[in-house]
């Protein structure tokens, strides 16, 4: 399976998971494409936009910032993020991310079943 960034279909989003502002997402993997993976893709948050903090009762998710800068949230704790920074949300915890920079923030998200 090959996925070229140039071929991705970006879907507009608004207020992801109770967050704010415009965004877009593109799927790289869907459920069934890879064992244990429920989904993987890129999300682009415009300046001022966010993914609202939300719980993961039975799944785990990794966020990896590809470009831009923002603030990550893990169980209510806020921390700066930039290219190459990542964090993992284990089952039973919550997370979100906000673009508080002046350029789009693009991150890779990987959602898996609880181990």
N, C-alpha and C positions, 0 to 999 in steps of 0.2 A: 504494500500500500504506500503510495506517495502522495503527499499533500504539498503543493507549492503555494506560498503566501499569495502570489499574484492571482491564483485561481480561487481563493477563498471567497465565499459569499457572505459579506458583512450584513448583518440584520440590525436595523435600528432598534434601540431600547430606550426606555425612559424610566427613571426612578427604580433601578434594579434593587430587588429585595428591600423595598421601602427606603432606598437611598434617594438622592436628588439628581436632577438634571439629565441631559442627553448622553447617550452612550451607544455603542455598537458592539456586536459580538460575532465571532466566526468559529464554527466548529472544526476541530482537527480530528477528533475521534468521537464516536457516539457509542452508546451502550452496545456491547456485542462485538465491537471492533477489536478489543484487546481484553484478555482475561482480567477480571477484577476492576477494570476501568469503566465507570459509568459515563464519563465524558471528559473531554479535554479541548481547550480552545483558547482563543485570544479575546480579550475584552479591551475596548478603547473607551476611556473615560475622558470627556472633554473637561477643560478647566472648570472647577467648581462642582463637578459631578461626583457621585459616590455610589458604591454598593453598600447598602445599609447593613449594619451588624445583624447577623442572623445565626441561628443555632444549627448545629450538625449533630442531631441525636444518634444517627446510625451510619454516618458516612464520614470520610476524612477528605480534606481538600488542601492542596498546595497552591499558593499564589507566588509567582515569580515575576518581578517587574522587568519588562523588556526595555522600555524607554519612558522617560518622564520622571516626575517626582511626586510624591504624595505622602499620605499618612496611613499606615496600617493600623488595624484594631484587632486585638486578640483578647477575648474575655474582658473587654472594656479598657484594656491597656493600649494606649496610643503610642506610636513610634514612627520615626521618619523612614521613608523607603525611596530607593533610587534604582537605577539599572543594575541588575544582578542580585539585588536583595530578594529574599524569599522568606516565607513563613508557612508553617504547617498547622492546620487546625485538626486536632484529633476528635474522634467521636465524643460527643458530650460537651463540646466547647462551642464558642461562637466567634465570628470574625466579620470583618468588613474592610473596606479600603476607600480612601477619599483622594481625589486629585485636588490638591491645594496649590498646585503649580500654575505656570502660565502657558503650558503646552499640553497636548494630549498625553495621558498616561496610558500606556499599553502594558497589560500583564497577561501571562499565561496562567491558566487555571487547570488543575488536574483533580477530578473528583473520583474517589474510589470507594468501594465497599469497606465497611469496618473490618479490620484484620481479625 
